[in-house]
Amino acid sequence: MMKKVVLASLMMLMTYSAQAADAGAGKVLAETRCKACHGADGHGVTPMWPNLAGQKEQYLLKQLRAFKSGDRLEPTMQGIVGALNDDDMANAAAYFSSLRP
């Protein structure tokens, strides 16, 4: 019986931690924080700012986390990402990855 309880608990925990990010919420965030440089459609407005549209979600999330932690240094991005929580970053990554490259 105890094994069943532990197994059920682990399954619920795995389901909770694997919830999909919300691309719709990421779009709202991108409209206020990202589009000035990365464009409304995820295409950088100048060659110095990268295109985010169509990038892999986990890659984008990794980069956002690196900016936030200071592992990747770029003052503008660190200022923007510093105010984001984990869900915000996951949602933004989901949104940009959903766009056509």
Wavefront OBJ file of the C-alpha trace (Angstrom):
o trace
v 0.000 0.000 0.000
v 2.819 2.408 0.898
v 4.424 1.865 -2.513
v 1.190 2.928 -4.219
v 1.002 6.117 -2.177
v 4.619 7.001 -2.943
v 4.160 6.220 -6.637
v 0.990 8.318 -6.843
v 2.721 11.199 -5.081
v 5.674 11.059 -7.466
v 3.379 10.996 -10.479
v 1.505 14.063 -9.224
v 4.787 15.877 -8.569
v 6.096 15.041 -12.050
v 2.857 16.241 -13.631
v 2.982 19.485 -11.664
v 6.609 20.245 -12.533
v 6.147 19.408 -16.216
v 3.271 21.808 -16.832
v 3.542 23.504 -20.165
v 4.447 27.156 -20.354
v 1.781 29.599 -21.522
v 2.713 31.068 -24.916
v -0.257 33.466 -24.680
v 1.100 34.943 -21.471
v 4.525 35.052 -23.126
v 3.079 37.083 -25.989
v 1.692 39.673 -23.571
v 5.058 39.878 -21.826
v 6.913 40.130 -25.156
v 4.737 43.031 -26.280
v 5.807 45.090 -23.288
v 9.392 43.940 -22.731
v 10.848 42.405 -25.882
v 9.429 43.805 -29.091
v 11.378 47.076 -29.097
v 14.561 45.128 -29.854
v 13.443 41.672 -30.955
v 10.414 42.808 -32.970
v 6.723 42.066 -32.581
v 7.203 38.937 -34.693
v 10.415 37.816 -32.978
v 12.694 39.157 -35.706
v 15.328 41.585 -34.426
v 14.749 45.152 -35.544
v 18.465 45.624 -36.319
v 21.281 43.163 -37.054
v 22.718 43.690 -33.575
v 19.650 42.111 -31.899
v 19.027 38.428 -32.567
v 15.926 36.862 -34.009
v 14.085 34.864 -31.370
v 11.266 33.508 -33.541
v 11.433 29.769 -34.015
v 14.334 29.188 -31.635
v 14.056 26.090 -29.472
v 12.121 26.765 -26.282
v 14.722 25.204 -23.977
v 17.518 27.196 -25.644
v 15.647 30.472 -25.114
v 14.892 29.591 -21.507
v 18.529 28.684 -20.896
v 19.668 32.058 -22.254
v 17.137 33.988 -20.170
v 18.271 32.164 -17.049
v 21.904 32.884 -17.915
v 21.159 36.608 -18.206
v 19.311 36.569 -14.895
v 22.057 34.690 -13.052
v 24.837 36.826 -14.529
v 26.412 33.879 -16.358
v 25.723 35.760 -19.589
v 26.545 39.446 -19.435
v 24.594 42.072 -21.349
v 23.397 45.033 -19.267
v 20.155 45.716 -21.132
v 19.046 42.087 -21.032
v 20.057 41.711 -17.404
v 17.907 44.724 -16.535
v 14.913 43.329 -18.392
v 15.235 39.737 -17.234
v 16.028 40.710 -13.654
v 12.375 41.568 -13.083
v 11.073 38.273 -14.529
v 10.218 35.183 -12.532
v 10.656 31.584 -13.726
v 7.134 31.402 -15.150
v 7.609 34.657 -17.080
v 10.802 33.363 -18.642
v 9.222 30.011 -19.519
v 6.212 31.767 -21.055
v 8.380 34.096 -23.133
v 10.443 31.156 -24.366
v 7.270 29.268 -25.291
v 5.930 32.268 -27.190
v 9.054 32.988 -29.235
v 9.578 29.313 -30.021
v 6.028 29.146 -31.393
v 6.705 31.862 -33.981
v 7.738 31.251 -37.557
v 11.495 31.746 -38.051
l 1 2 3 4 5 6 7 8 9 10 11 12 13 14 15 16 17 18 19 20 21 22 23 24 25 26 27 28 29 30 31 32 33 34 35 36 37 38 39 40 41 42 43 44 45 46 47 48 49 50 51 52 53 54 55 56 57 58 59 60 61 62 63 64 65 66 67 68 69 70 71 72 73 74 75 76 77 78 79 80 81 82 83 84 85 86 87 88 89 90 91 92 93 94 95 96 97 98 99 100 101
